[in-house]
Amino acid sequence: MKRKNLLITVLITTFITPYAAFAKPPRYVDKTYKCDILVVGGGLSGVATAYEGLLAGKTVCLTEITDWLGGQISAQGTSALDERPTQRQKQFYSRGYLELRNRIQRKYGKLNPGDCWVSDSCFLPRDAHNVMGQMLKDAEREGKGKLQWFPNTVIKELEISKDGKIINNAIAIQHQPVKNTPPLNTFPLSQTIEDAYRYENSPRFTKSIIRFVAKQSQRNAPNWYVVDASETGEIVALADVPYRLGIDARSYLEPSSSSATNDPYCTQGFTYTFAMEATQEPQPQTMPPFYPVYAPYFSYELKRLANFDLVFTYRRIWSPKQGQPTRFGGVNFTAPTPGDISMQNWTWGNDYRPGTAQDNLIYTRQQLQATGQLKPGGWMGGLRTEALAKGEEKALAYYYWLVAGTTDSQLGEGVKQPQPNNRFLRGFKSPMGTVHGLSKYPYMREGRRIIGRPSWGQPEGFGIWEIDISRRNYNDEYYRQTLPLAMYRQLKAALSGLEATAVIGGQISPDQAMRRTRSTIFPDAVGIGHYAIDFHPCMEKSPPEAPGNRERPGERRGAGLAYPFQIALRAMIPQKIDNLIVGGKSIATSHIAAAAYRVHSFEWSAGAAAGTVTAYALKNNIAPYQLVDDLPKIEPQLLSLQKLLQQNGNPTAFPDTSIFNQNWEDWR
């Protein structure tokens, strides 16, 4: 009874007074750890950073809010590798990502134990955590580095030098369950996240206060580095360096933007994934009390997708017995059989897509100020707890819709049929490793994105934009009618290469200019990626599950195919702070470009770059910004870094990348 009352109290505190009390000042530091590289976030980018840092012989401190390594493919449950056919066929990936794929194959005896059709590799999230843990141990031994792993740990404060250029130390909080209370992963994130960021012990958690400092003594260049590999750009926000969030204003660089002005509240939807198992017999299905709130939202979305078996096998992560070959909507797959396990991640299902100032998940800088999170000791993770809770409810409601629902918000009545021969998987031994059955952390598609330092051609700060990667045909009548003539000329000039000056000057009509058929080539490339510009847009009104609500108009215009692209070092270097490097989804991309720069192999490549760059900077007594501050002039040490990356099996360019090779149409 006491435990039940405590849970009720926590829920009331969570939903009614989420910021009633801010964290107290540090009581004391329990232990100090010395690092060459502090990596914040144990997702794919963070693991890749640690992997390369360890191989380079560095001492790496790695923190993670959950207790699993791997982010997308473990704690977030999206254990289906997003890859493009040509890159996969050529196996053109970072060495660590190739090793990850190889180890998954060795683990199961095949790369796709789920026999899913969305990917060539779908597998169990728990196994991803174990595989990456062993990879880091092997890298530690091979490179003679040292790994210090801190699960269940969040960064609470940064101590920054008086000139604002160096993070001198970071204060973290690690939590463990109080004796004789429920273990970790019993409660969903919305019920524990605020407790995790408070210094004081609670009825649920005991806390250890940790300080991270540089291992090396002071010198001319930074003596240690902090890498923000978090899912939402936590350190970017906490350090208060310039960044963007949500939609960028329409411009010649971002011509498909859905808004003429910036809109920081509309980010891509986030998803609590879950696993369900096909059964021989019908199972009892209990309607969640909140189901009617979300039921008007759910849909198969398109007629060609309106088939339960197709949706079940889309991200099937375990299939011990192969079913009968089946085809629906032009897709070939094998039918589910009892014992098959499916992971659910569906736009008109368990995606939660807030897009207004009343319900956005990732707080803007203004919202952080208003809630006191930028004050000393006030940081609470920068997320709206209520949005997390609603996302959790919606995921549970979506499962009930899949097995018992008969409505469809987009396709009407008579399409959706009950599917009772399934059960929701819960427990510590379940694929998600949680008592509640949801992923430990939501799958995040977009976070805060830094604005790089002023650079030639981008004096207001470097960024990677839509036109740098998109295959879109900008001769579409929409662009002629929507963009002002001067902006349209800029767009066509930016895409025309050598004819740019003539287009801008009016000597050549914008429609006569030849368009390149490749992505922008960056002289400071340190990694690669390839994926379509894939949108899960925010909803137009609040709350997102409201009956009749629709996606933000125009958000999908930027979606479509992309050319193979590069990761520029300038996109990883924030303004103001010299020993902060960004890896993962918070690099300097636009809202539209970020929709491609977010998948598994890209995250690994960005992390591999971050680990290599920081180790190189420490060895050569140089700050990363000094590698690119004279561009477009030749930077000898930048060339040396790029050579090192390539020698280590971390490509910085796709085959035949050259200003003279204009034809990348064969890359699919």
C-alpha positions as CSV (number, residue, x, y, z in Angstrom):
1,M,0.0,0.0,0.0
2,K,2.8,2.4,0.9
3,R,4.4,1.7,-2.5
4,K,1.1,2.4,-4.3
5,N,0.7,5.7,-2.4
6,L,4.2,6.7,-3.3
7,L,3.5,6.1,-6.9
8,I,0.4,8.2,-6.8
9,T,2.4,11.0,-5.1
10,V,5.1,10.8,-7.8
11,L,2.4,10.9,-10.5
12,I,0.7,14.0,-9.0
13,T,4.1,15.7,-8.6
14,T,5.0,14.8,-12.2
15,F,1.9,16.1,-13.9
16,I,0.8,19.0,-11.7
17,T,4.0,20.6,-10.5
18,P,6.8,19.5,-12.7
19,Y,9.0,22.4,-11.8
20,A,7.8,23.2,-8.4
21,A,11.3,22.6,-6.9
22,F,14.6,22.9,-8.6
23,A,17.7,20.9,-7.7
24,K,19.6,21.9,-4.6
25,P,23.2,22.9,-4.8
26,P,25.6,19.9,-4.8
27,R,25.8,18.4,-1.3
28,Y,29.3,17.1,-2.1
29,V,31.1,15.2,-4.9
30,D,31.4,11.5,-4.1
31,K,34.1,10.8,-6.7
32,T,36.1,12.6,-9.4
33,Y,37.1,10.8,-12.6
34,K,39.7,12.0,-15.1
35,C,39.1,11.7,-18.8
36,D,40.7,12.5,-22.1
37,I,37.2,12.4,-23.7
38,L,33.9,12.8,-21.9
39,V,31.1,11.3,-24.1
40,V,27.6,12.3,-23.0
41,G,25.1,9.8,-24.4
42,G,25.6,6.1,-24.9
43,G,23.7,5.9,-28.3
44,L,25.3,4.8,-31.5
45,S,27.2,8.0,-31.9
46,G,28.4,7.9,-28.3
47,V,29.5,4.3,-28.6
48,A,31.3,5.1,-31.9
49,T,33.1,8.0,-30.3
50,A,34.2,5.8,-27.4
51,Y,35.2,3.0,-29.8
52,E,37.6,5.2,-31.8
53,G,38.9,7.0,-28.7
54,L,39.8,3.7,-27.1
55,L,41.5,2.4,-30.2
56,A,43.5,5.7,-30.1
57,G,44.6,4.8,-26.5
58,K,42.6,7.5,-24.8
59,T,40.7,7.4,-21.4
60,V,37.1,7.7,-22.3
61,C,34.3,8.5,-19.8
62,L,30.9,7.5,-21.3
63,T,27.6,8.5,-19.6
64,E,24.1,7.3,-20.5
65,I,20.7,8.1,-18.9
66,T,19.6,4.4,-19.3
67,D,21.5,1.3,-18.5
68,W,21.9,0.1,-22.1
69,L,24.5,1.0,-24.8
70,G,23.3,1.6,-28.4
71,G,20.5,4.2,-28.3
72,Q,18.4,3.7,-31.4
73,I,19.1,-0.1,-31.6
74,S,18.8,-0.9,-27.9
75,A,17.3,1.5,-25.3
76,Q,15.1,3.2,-28.0
77,G,14.1,-0.2,-29.4
78,T,14.4,0.6,-33.1
79,S,16.6,-2.4,-33.8
80,A,16.1,-2.4,-37.5
81,L,19.1,-0.9,-39.4
82,D,18.0,2.0,-41.8
83,E,20.3,1.6,-44.8
84,R,20.3,2.5,-48.5
85,P,20.7,-0.3,-51.1
86,T,23.8,0.8,-52.9
87,Q,25.8,1.7,-49.7
88,R,24.7,-1.7,-48.2
89,Q,25.6,-3.6,-51.3
90,K,29.1,-2.0,-51.4
91,Q,29.5,-2.3,-47.6
92,F,30.8,1.2,-47.6
93,Y,30.6,2.1,-43.9
94,S,32.8,3.1,-41.0
95,R,34.8,0.2,-39.7
96,G,33.0,0.1,-36.3
97,Y,29.6,0.0,-38.0
98,L,30.8,-2.9,-40.2
99,E,32.0,-4.7,-37.1
100,L,28.7,-4.2,-35.4
101,R,26.8,-5.7,-38.4
102,N,29.3,-8.6,-38.5
103,R,28.9,-9.3,-34.8
104,I,25.1,-9.3,-35.1
105,Q,25.4,-11.8,-37.9
106,R,27.7,-14.0,-35.9
107,K,25.3,-13.8,-32.9
108,Y,22.4,-15.2,-34.8
109,G,24.0,-17.0,-37.6
110,K,22.3,-14.6,-40.0
111,L,22.0,-10.8,-40.2
112,N,18.2,-10.7,-40.2
113,P,16.9,-13.0,-37.4
114,G,13.6,-11.2,-37.5
115,D,13.0,-11.7,-41.3
116,C,11.7,-8.2,-41.4
117,W,11.1,-6.4,-44.8
118,V,12.0,-2.8,-43.8
119,S,15.7,-3.7,-43.5
120,D,18.3,-6.3,-44.1
121,S,18.8,-6.6,-40.4
122,C,16.2,-6.7,-37.6
123,F,17.1,-8.1,-34.2
124,L,16.5,-8.0,-30.4
125,P,17.4,-4.7,-28.7
126,R,19.0,-6.5,-25.6
127,D,21.5,-8.3,-27.9
128,A,22.5,-5.0,-29.5
129,H,23.5,-3.7,-26.0
130,N,25.5,-6.8,-25.3
131,V,27.3,-6.8,-28.7
132,M,28.4,-3.1,-28.3
133,G,29.5,-3.7,-24.8
134,Q,31.9,-6.4,-26.0
135,M,33.0,-4.2,-28.9
136,L,34.1,-1.5,-26.4
137,K,35.9,-4.0,-24.3
138,D,37.8,-5.3,-27.3
139,A,38.7,-1.8,-28.5
140,E,39.9,-0.9,-25.0
141,R,42.2,-4.0,-25.0
142,E,43.4,-3.5,-28.6
143,G,44.1,0.3,-28.4
144,K,45.3,0.2,-24.7
145,G,42.8,2.9,-23.8
146,K,40.6,3.0,-20.8
147,L,36.8,2.9,-20.7
148,Q,34.9,4.3,-17.7
149,W,31.2,3.5,-18.2
150,F,28.5,5.3,-16.3
151,P,25.0,4.0,-16.9
152,N,22.0,5.6,-15.2
153,T,23.9,8.9,-15.3
154,V,23.0,12.4,-16.4
155,I,25.0,15.6,-16.6
156,K,23.7,18.2,-14.2
157,E,26.1,21.2,-14.5
158,L,29.1,22.4,-16.5
159,E,31.8,24.6,-15.0
160,I,33.0,26.9,-17.9
161,S,36.1,29.1,-17.8
162,K,35.7,32.8,-17.3
163,D,36.4,33.6,-20.9
164,G,33.6,31.1,-21.9
165,K,35.8,29.0,-24.1
166,I,36.6,25.9,-22.1
167,I,34.5,23.4,-20.1
168,N,36.7,22.9,-17.1
169,N,34.6,20.1,-15.5
170,A,31.2,18.5,-15.6
171,I,29.0,17.4,-12.6
172,A,26.9,14.3,-13.1
173,I,24.3,12.4,-11.1
174,Q,24.2,8.6,-11.1
175,H,21.2,6.9,-9.6
176,Q,20.4,3.5,-8.3
177,P,17.2,2.1,-6.7
178,V,16.8,2.5,-2.9
179,K,17.1,-0.9,-1.2
180,N,13.8,-2.8,-1.1
181,T,12.2,-0.6,-3.8
182,P,11.4,-1.7,-7.4
183,P,14.4,-2.2,-9.7
184,L,15.4,0.2,-12.5
185,N,13.3,-0.1,-15.6
186,T,10.1,-0.8,-13.5
187,F,8.6,2.6,-14.3
188,P,8.5,4.5,-17.6
189,L,10.8,7.4,-18.2
190,S,8.2,10.1,-17.5
191,Q,7.9,8.9,-13.9
192,T,11.7,8.9,-13.2
193,I,13.4,11.5,-15.4
194,E,12.9,14.5,-13.0
195,D,14.1,12.5,-10.0
196,A,17.2,11.5,-12.0
197,Y,18.2,15.1,-12.4
198,R,17.8,16.1,-8.8
199,Y,20.9,16.1,-6.5
200,E,19.0,14.9,-3.4
201,N,18.3,11.3,-2.7
202,S,14.6,10.3,-3.0
203,P,12.3,7.5,-1.8
204,R,13.1,5.9,-5.2
205,F,16.7,6.6,-5.9
206,T,20.0,7.0,-4.1
207,K,22.4,9.3,-5.9
208,S,26.1,9.5,-6.4
209,I,27.5,12.9,-7.4
210,I,30.4,12.6,-9.9
211,R,32.8,15.2,-11.2
212,F,34.5,14.7,-14.6
213,V,37.8,16.6,-15.2
214,A,40.7,16.6,-17.6
215,K,43.2,13.8,-17.3
216,Q,46.0,15.9,-18.8
217,S,47.5,19.1,-17.3
218,Q,46.9,22.5,-18.8
219,R,48.6,23.4,-22.1
220,N,48.1,25.7,-25.1
221,A,45.2,23.7,-26.7
222,P,42.3,22.1,-24.7
223,N,43.5,19.3,-22.5
224,W,40.3,17.3,-22.7
225,Y,37.1,17.2,-24.8
226,V,33.4,16.9,-24.1
227,V,31.4,15.2,-26.9
228,D,27.6,15.8,-27.0
229,A,26.3,12.5,-28.3
230,S,23.0,12.9,-26.5
231,E,19.7,12.3,-28.2
232,T,18.4,15.9,-27.9
233,G,21.5,18.1,-27.7
234,E,21.5,18.3,-23.9
235,I,25.1,19.7,-23.6
236,V,24.4,22.1,-26.4
237,A,21.5,23.6,-24.4
238,L,23.2,23.4,-21.0
239,A,26.4,25.1,-22.4
240,D,24.1,27.6,-24.1
241,V,25.9,27.7,-27.4
242,P,23.9,28.9,-30.5
243,Y,21.5,26.3,-31.9
244,R,18.4,25.8,-34.0
245,L,15.3,23.8,-33.1
246,G,12.4,22.8,-35.4
247,I,11.6,24.4,-38.7
248,D,14.0,26.7,-40.4
249,A,12.7,29.7,-42.3
250,R,12.2,29.3,-46.1
251,S,15.3,30.4,-48.0
252,Y,17.3,29.5,-51.1
253,L,19.1,27.0,-48.9
254,E,15.9,25.5,-47.5
255,P,13.4,26.2,-50.3
256,S,11.0,23.4,-49.3
257,S,10.5,24.7,-45.8
258,S,6.9,24.7,-44.7
259,S,7.2,28.1,-43.0
260,A,8.3,31.5,-44.0
261,T,9.7,32.0,-40.5
262,N,11.4,29.8,-37.9
263,D,9.2,27.5,-35.9
264,P,11.1,25.9,-33.0
265,Y,8.1,23.9,-31.7
266,C,7.6,21.7,-34.7
267,T,10.2,18.9,-34.5
268,Q,9.8,15.4,-35.9
269,G,7.7,13.0,-33.8
270,F,9.2,10.8,-31.2
271,T,8.2,7.2,-30.5
272,Y,8.1,4.8,-27.6
273,T,8.6,1.5,-29.3
274,F,7.3,-1.8,-27.9
275,A,7.4,-5.5,-28.8
276,M,4.5,-7.9,-29.4
277,E,4.4,-11.6,-29.9
278,A,2.2,-13.6,-32.3
279,T,0.4,-16.4,-30.5
280,Q,-1.4,-19.6,-31.5
281,E,-4.5,-18.8,-29.4
282,P,-6.4,-15.5,-28.9
283,Q,-5.2,-13.6,-25.8
284,P,-7.2,-11.5,-23.4
285,Q,-6.8,-7.8,-24.3
286,T,-7.5,-5.1,-21.8
287,M,-8.4,-1.6,-23.0
288,P,-6.3,1.1,-21.3
289,P,-8.5,3.7,-19.6
290,F,-7.0,6.4,-21.8
291,Y,-7.6,4.5,-25.1
292,P,-10.6,6.6,-26.2
293,V,-8.4,9.7,-26.1
294,Y,-6.0,8.4,-28.7
295,A,-8.3,6.1,-30.7
296,P,-9.3,8.8,-33.2
297,Y,-5.7,9.2,-34.3
298,F,-4.7,5.6,-35.2
299,S,-4.5,4.5,-38.9
300,Y,-2.8,2.2,-41.3
301,E,-2.4,5.5,-43.2
302,L,-2.5,4.2,-46.8
303,K,-4.6,1.5,-48.5
304,R,-1.4,-0.2,-49.7
305,L,-0.4,-0.6,-46.0
306,A,-3.8,-1.6,-44.6
307,N,-2.8,-5.1,-43.7
308,F,-2.0,-6.3,-40.2
309,D,0.5,-9.0,-41.3
310,L,2.3,-6.4,-43.4
311,V,2.6,-4.0,-40.4
312,F,3.6,-6.8,-38.0
313,T,6.4,-8.1,-40.2
314,Y,7.6,-4.6,-41.2
315,R,9.9,-4.5,-38.2
316,R,9.7,-8.1,-37.0
317,I,12.8,-8.6,-34.8
318,W,12.6,-12.4,-34.1
319,S,11.2,-15.2,-36.3
320,P,12.1,-18.7,-35.2
321,K,10.0,-20.3,-37.9
322,Q,9.6,-18.9,-41.4
323,G,6.0,-18.4,-42.5
324,Q,4.4,-18.7,-45.9
325,P,5.5,-16.2,-48.6
326,T,2.9,-13.5,-48.9
327,R,2.4,-10.3,-50.9
328,F,0.3,-7.2,-50.2
329,G,0.5,-3.7,-51.6
330,G,3.5,-4.6,-53.8
331,V,5.5,-5.9,-50.8
332,N,6.8,-9.4,-50.4
333,F,7.1,-10.8,-46.9
334,T,6.6,-14.0,-45.0
335,A,3.5,-14.4,-42.9
336,P,3.7,-14.2,-39.1
337,T,3.8,-17.5,-37.2
338,P,3.4,-18.1,-33.5
339,G,6.5,-17.1,-31.6
340,D,7.4,-14.2,-34.0
341,I,8.1,-10.9,-32.3
342,S,7.5,-7.6,-33.9
343,M,8.8,-4.1,-32.8
344,Q,6.3,-1.4,-33.5
345,N,7.3,2.1,-34.8
346,W,4.5,3.5,-36.9
347,T,3.8,7.1,-37.9
348,W,0.0,6.9,-37.4
349,G,0.4,4.6,-34.5
350,N,2.9,5.1,-31.6
351,D,4.6,8.3,-33.0
352,Y,3.8,11.2,-30.7
353,R,3.9,14.4,-32.8
354,P,3.4,17.6,-30.8
355,G,4.1,20.9,-32.6
356,T,3.0,23.8,-30.6
357,A,4.4,25.9,-27.6
358,Q,1.8,24.2,-25.4
359,D,3.0,20.6,-26.0
360,N,6.4,20.5,-27.6
361,L,8.8,17.9,-26.2
362,I,12.2,19.6,-26.5
363,Y,12.2,23.0,-24.7
364,T,13.4,26.0,-26.6
365,R,16.0,28.3,-25.1
366,Q,13.2,30.7,-24.0
367,Q,11.3,27.9,-22.4
368,L,14.4,26.7,-20.6
369,Q,14.9,30.2,-19.3
370,A,11.3,30.4,-18.2
371,T,11.5,27.1,-16.3
372,G,14.8,28.1,-14.6
373,Q,16.8,25.3,-16.3
374,L,19.6,27.6,-17.4
375,K,20.2,28.8,-13.8
376,P,23.0,27.2,-11.8
377,G,21.7,23.8,-10.6
378,G,18.5,24.2,-12.5
379,W,19.1,21.8,-15.4
380,M,16.4,19.0,-15.5
381,G,17.1,17.5,-19.0
382,G,15.3,20.1,-21.1
383,L,12.3,18.0,-21.9
384,R,8.6,18.4,-21.2
385,T,7.7,15.5,-18.9
386,E,4.0,15.7,-19.8
387,A,4.8,15.1,-23.5
388,L,6.8,12.0,-22.5
389,A,3.9,10.7,-20.5
390,K,1.5,11.3,-23.3
391,G,3.8,9.5,-25.7
392,E,3.9,6.5,-23.3
393,E,0.1,6.4,-23.1
394,K,-0.2,6.6,-26.9
395,A,2.1,3.7,-27.4
396,L,0.1,1.5,-25.1
397,A,-3.1,2.6,-26.7
398,Y,-1.7,1.8,-30.1
399,Y,-1.1,-1.8,-29.1
400,Y,-4.7,-2.1,-28.1
401,W,-5.8,-0.6,-31.4
402,L,-3.7,-3.1,-33.3
403,V,-5.2,-6.1,-31.5
404,A,-8.7,-4.9,-30.8
405,G,-9.4,-1.7,-32.8
406,T,-11.9,-1.4,-35.6
407,T,-11.5,2.3,-36.5
408,D,-9.1,4.0,-38.9
409,S,-8.7,7.8,-38.9
410,Q,-7.5,8.0,-42.5
411,L,-9.2,5.1,-44.3
412,G,-12.6,5.0,-42.6
413,E,-14.7,2.2,-41.2
414,G,-14.4,-1.5,-42.2
415,V,-10.6,-1.5,-42.9
416,K,-9.3,-2.4,-39.4
417,Q,-10.1,-5.8,-38.0
418,P,-9.3,-7.2,-34.6
419,Q,-6.2,-9.3,-34.3
420,P,-6.5,-11.0,-30.8
421,N,-3.7,-13.7,-31.4
422,N,-1.0,-11.4,-30.0
423,R,0.4,-10.5,-26.7
424,F,2.2,-7.4,-25.4
425,L,5.7,-8.3,-24.1
426,R,6.7,-7.0,-20.7
427,G,9.3,-7.7,-18.1
428,F,13.1,-7.5,-17.5
429,K,13.6,-10.5,-19.9
430,S,11.4,-9.0,-22.6
431,P,13.0,-7.4,-25.8
432,M,12.7,-3.9,-24.3
433,G,14.0,-5.0,-20.9
434,T,11.3,-3.1,-18.9
435,V,8.5,-4.1,-16.6
436,H,6.1,-1.7,-18.5
437,G,7.1,-3.1,-21.9
438,L,7.9,0.3,-23.6
439,S,11.4,1.2,-24.7
440,K,13.6,2.7,-22.0
441,Y,13.9,5.9,-23.9
442,P,11.9,7.2,-26.8
443,Y,13.2,7.0,-30.3
444,M,14.3,10.5,-31.1
445,R,14.4,11.7,-34.7
446,E,15.4,15.3,-34.1
447,G,17.0,17.4,-31.4
448,R,18.7,20.7,-31.0
449,R,21.1,21.4,-33.9
450,I,24.1,23.6,-33.4
451,I,24.9,26.6,-35.6
452,G,28.5,26.2,-36.7
453,R,31.0,29.0,-36.6
454,P,31.0,31.6,-39.3
455,S,32.6,30.2,-42.4
456,W,33.3,31.3,-45.9
457,G,30.0,31.4,-47.8
458,Q,28.0,31.2,-44.5
459,P,29.0,34.3,-42.4
460,E,26.2,33.8,-39.9
461,G,27.3,30.3,-39.1
462,F,28.0,27.1,-40.9
463,G,25.2,24.6,-41.6
464,I,24.3,21.7,-43.9
465,W,21.0,22.5,-45.8
466,E,18.3,20.9,-47.9
467,I,20.0,21.8,-51.2
468,D,23.3,20.2,-50.1
469,I,21.8,16.7,-50.3
470,S,18.3,16.6,-51.9
471,R,17.7,15.0,-55.3
472,R,14.5,17.1,-55.7
473,N,13.7,18.7,-59.0
474,Y,13.6,22.4,-58.2
475,N,12.1,23.2,-61.6
476,D,8.8,22.3,-60.1
477,E,6.2,25.1,-60.6
478,Y,5.8,25.3,-56.8
479,Y,9.3,27.0,-56.4
480,R,8.7,29.5,-59.2
481,Q,5.4,30.6,-57.6
482,T,6.4,30.4,-53.9
483,L,9.9,31.8,-53.8
484,P,10.6,35.5,-54.6
485,L,12.5,35.9,-57.9
486,A,15.7,36.9,-56.2
487,M,15.5,33.9,-53.9
488,Y,14.7,31.6,-56.8
489,R,17.7,32.9,-58.7
490,Q,19.9,32.2,-55.6
491,L,18.5,28.7,-55.4
492,K,19.2,27.9,-59.1
493,A,22.7,29.5,-58.8
494,A,23.6,27.5,-55.8
495,L,22.7,24.3,-57.7
496,S,24.5,25.3,-60.9
497,G,28.1,25.2,-60.0
498,L,30.3,27.1,-62.5
499,E,27.3,29.0,-63.9
500,A,26.3,30.5,-60.6
501,T,27.7,34.0,-61.3
502,A,25.9,34.2,-64.6
503,V,22.6,33.1,-63.1
504,I,22.8,35.7,-60.3
505,G,23.8,38.4,-62.7
506,G,20.9,37.6,-65.1
507,Q,23.1,36.5,-68.0
508,I,21.6,33.0,-67.8
509,S,17.9,32.3,-67.1
510,P,17.6,30.3,-63.8
511,D,15.8,27.6,-65.8
512,Q,18.6,27.3,-68.3
513,A,21.3,26.6,-65.8
514,M,22.5,23.0,-65.5
515,R,22.0,21.4,-62.1
516,R,24.6,19.3,-60.4
517,T,23.4,15.7,-59.7
518,R,25.4,15.1,-56.5
519,S,25.5,16.4,-53.0
520,T,27.7,19.3,-51.9
521,I,31.4,18.3,-51.5
522,F,32.9,19.6,-48.2
523,P,36.6,20.1,-48.1
524,D,36.5,19.3,-44.4
525,A,34.6,16.1,-44.7
526,V,35.2,13.7,-41.8
527,G,32.4,11.1,-42.3
528,I,29.6,10.0,-44.6
529,G,25.9,9.0,-44.7
530,H,23.2,8.1,-47.0
531,Y,19.4,7.9,-46.4
532,A,16.3,9.5,-47.8
533,I,14.9,12.7,-46.3
534,D,12.3,10.9,-44.2
535,F,9.7,12.9,-42.3
536,H,7.4,12.1,-39.4
537,P,5.9,15.7,-39.2
538,C,4.5,17.4,-36.2
539,M,0.7,17.8,-36.0
540,E,-0.9,21.2,-36.7
541,K,-2.9,21.7,-33.5
542,S,-2.6,20.9,-29.8
543,P,-3.0,18.2,-28.6
544,P,-1.7,16.1,-31.4
545,E,-4.1,13.3,-30.8
546,A,-7.2,15.6,-31.2
547,P,-9.9,14.2,-33.5
548,G,-9.5,15.5,-37.0
549,N,-6.0,16.9,-36.4
550,R,-3.7,16.9,-39.4
551,E,0.0,17.0,-40.1
552,R,1.6,20.5,-40.4
553,P,0.8,21.5,-44.0
554,G,3.8,21.5,-46.3
555,E,6.1,19.6,-43.9
556,R,6.4,16.6,-46.2
557,R,7.4,18.8,-49.2
558,G,11.0,18.5,-48.3
559,A,10.9,14.7,-48.1
560,G,12.3,12.5,-50.8
561,L,15.5,10.9,-52.0
562,A,18.9,12.3,-51.2
563,Y,22.4,11.9,-52.7
564,P,25.1,10.2,-50.7
565,F,26.4,13.0,-48.4
566,Q,29.3,13.9,-46.2
567,I,29.7,15.1,-42.6
568,A,31.6,18.4,-42.5
569,L,33.9,19.0,-39.5
570,R,32.5,22.5,-39.3
571,A,29.1,21.0,-38.6
572,M,30.5,19.4,-35.4
573,I,32.2,22.5,-34.0
574,P,29.9,24.8,-32.0
575,Q,30.4,28.4,-31.4
576,K,31.9,29.8,-28.3
577,I,33.3,26.7,-26.6
578,D,36.6,25.2,-28.0
579,N,36.6,21.8,-26.2
580,L,33.0,20.8,-27.1
581,I,32.4,18.6,-30.1
582,V,29.0,17.5,-31.3
583,G,28.4,14.0,-32.7
584,G,25.1,12.5,-33.7
585,K,21.8,14.3,-34.5
586,S,22.8,17.7,-33.1
587,I,25.4,18.5,-35.7
588,A,24.8,21.7,-37.7
589,T,22.1,20.6,-40.1
590,S,18.8,22.2,-41.1
591,H,15.4,20.8,-40.2
592,I,15.1,19.2,-43.6
593,A,18.6,17.9,-43.9
594,A,18.4,16.5,-40.4
595,A,15.6,14.2,-41.6
596,A,18.4,12.3,-43.5
597,Y,21.2,12.9,-41.1
598,R,19.7,10.8,-38.3
599,V,19.8,7.1,-39.1
600,H,22.1,4.4,-37.7
601,S,25.1,4.4,-40.0
602,F,25.3,8.2,-40.1
603,E,25.2,8.3,-36.2
604,W,28.1,5.8,-36.2
605,S,30.1,7.8,-38.8
606,A,29.6,11.0,-36.9
607,G,30.7,9.4,-33.7
608,A,33.7,7.8,-35.3
609,A,34.7,11.3,-36.6
610,A,34.2,12.8,-33.1
611,G,36.4,10.1,-31.5
612,T,39.1,10.5,-34.1
613,V,39.0,14.3,-34.1
614,T,39.3,14.6,-30.3
615,A,42.1,12.0,-30.1
616,Y,44.0,13.8,-32.9
617,A,43.5,17.2,-31.4
618,L,44.9,16.0,-28.0
619,K,47.9,14.2,-29.7
620,N,48.8,17.2,-31.8
621,N,48.0,20.0,-29.3
622,I,45.5,21.7,-31.6
623,A,41.9,22.7,-31.2
624,P,39.5,21.3,-33.8
625,Y,38.4,24.8,-35.0
626,Q,42.0,25.5,-35.9
627,L,41.8,22.7,-38.5
628,V,39.2,24.6,-40.5
629,D,39.6,28.3,-39.7
630,D,41.5,29.1,-42.9
631,L,39.2,27.3,-45.3
632,P,39.0,27.4,-48.3
633,K,42.8,27.6,-48.2
634,I,44.5,24.3,-47.8
635,E,44.8,23.2,-44.2
636,P,47.7,20.7,-43.9
637,Q,46.6,19.3,-40.5
638,L,43.1,18.9,-41.7
639,L,44.5,16.8,-44.6
640,S,46.5,14.8,-42.1
641,L,43.3,14.1,-40.0
642,Q,41.4,13.0,-43.1
643,K,44.2,10.7,-44.1
644,L,44.1,9.2,-40.6
645,L,40.3,8.6,-40.8
646,Q,40.6,6.9,-44.2
647,Q,43.6,4.7,-43.1
648,N,41.5,3.6,-40.1
649,G,38.6,2.5,-42.3
650,N,36.4,5.5,-41.6
651,P,35.5,6.9,-45.1
652,T,35.2,10.7,-45.5
653,A,33.8,10.5,-49.1
654,F,32.0,8.1,-51.3
655,P,33.8,6.5,-54.3
656,D,34.4,8.8,-57.2
657,T,33.6,12.0,-55.2
658,S,34.8,14.8,-57.3
659,I,33.7,18.2,-58.6
660,F,34.2,16.6,-62.1
661,N,31.8,13.7,-61.3
662,Q,28.3,15.2,-61.6
663,N,26.4,11.9,-61.9
664,W,25.4,10.2,-58.7
665,E,22.0,9.0,-60.0
666,D,23.1,5.4,-59.7
667,W,23.4,5.6,-55.9
668,R,20.1,4.3,-54.5
